[in-house]
């Protein structure tokens, strides 16, 4: 792949990668950094791209791995606080905010395939390859993610999340 092909690939997929990165980290600046790191890694590994006609899944896999590696190295500071001392959260009445909160409350094993499907436009087989699981497992996770979202949206609270905790165990 030469530099002009790579530039076309950057233009074609940068917005999709940014949306996915934003869903992973929920921070606009960190998402932009992830996309930049993804493209830098892609440039360095451009000879490893097997199918020159389908770089999208390859780029999403690189981005996902970059995001995961940031948390493997990161050690979070903890603070012991009494439950009564925690600030109350403010919830908005907007349906979009509620849906986003419901999506964020999904366990990552359900949220990630759902976001890949909805934002990335990937099919079950492509998602399975990116996550290193079977296609059947992807379909099960997508089904459970939708069921949990439906419960969360219908109940208006996180009581529907209890079922997802059981599946996760």
GIMO-V826028 format. One record per pair of residues at least 4 apart in sequence whose ideal C-beta (glycine too) atoms are under 6 Angstrom apart, sorted by the first residue. I is the first residue (numbers start at 1). J is the second residue. Records with the same first field share a line. If there is no record, write none. Layout:
I=J, J
//
This chain:
1=5, 6, 46
9=55
10=14, 39
13=17, 56, 59
17=35, 59, 63
18=31, 35
19=119
20=119, 120
21=31, 34, 35, 63
22=31
23=115
24=67
25=30, 31
34=63, 66, 67
37=66
38=62, 63, 66
41=45, 62
42=59, 62
49=55, 58
55=59
57=126, 130
60=120, 130
61=130
81=85
92=97
102=149, 152, 153
105=158, 161
106=110, 111, 145
107=164, 168
108=112
110=141, 144, 145
111=115
113=127, 138, 141, 142
114=145
115=119
116=120, 122, 127
117=122
122=126, 127
124=135, 138, 139
125=135
127=138
128=133, 134, 135, 138
133=137
144=167
148=164
151=155, 160
152=160
155=159, 160
//
